[in-house]
């Protein structure tokens, strides 16, 4: 085959190589940008739930993960970060998931202190119905702020439910399933922690104070 006949093949190969390199570069830049956006979103959520006075470490550098099934009632693994003050654990930021939303999974970020008190709760992902179940999202209302300062005994465990079920938490008009799922998920976490504090505190069970 003459050089003139090979020329289109070489050109096609060169264009394909250039396209592949451009695609790889674009993907790398996009992936880095997405990762940075996710990191900034995490920092904003952390700042909302975790007062600066509670920690002097970088919580994002100390992560934890509990395998799926560790906490009854929750779906998937539990991941999070550890906040410390002068070396002692002062709080955890925990990502938990409930599969009991009206339209499927609802992901929550929960701030929890070692004494079992909630710093707060935020919804990080959901597919609930706009105008109904999306009231759990802080961008749509302040319902989610009602968890701050609560603990398993405040209110008692049997009152950790929406008012329709005899609890203290409001439900939404026409949408009870969504807030019910969120309340139950947070209650499940608190009940598990009350029985297994050593898992998060990294202490042998005999060293955990009642």
Protein Blocks (a to p, Z undefined) as FASTA:
>chain_A
ZZklmmmmmmmmmmmmmmmmmmmmmmmmmmmmmmmmmmmmmmmmmmmmmcfklpcbdfkl
mccdddehklghiacjdddddddeehiafbdcdddddfkbfnlcadddddddfkopafbd
cdfbdcbdehilmmmpmklocklmmmgopafklccfklnccfknopabdcdehiaklmmm
mmmmmmmmmmmmmmmmmlmnopafklpcZZ
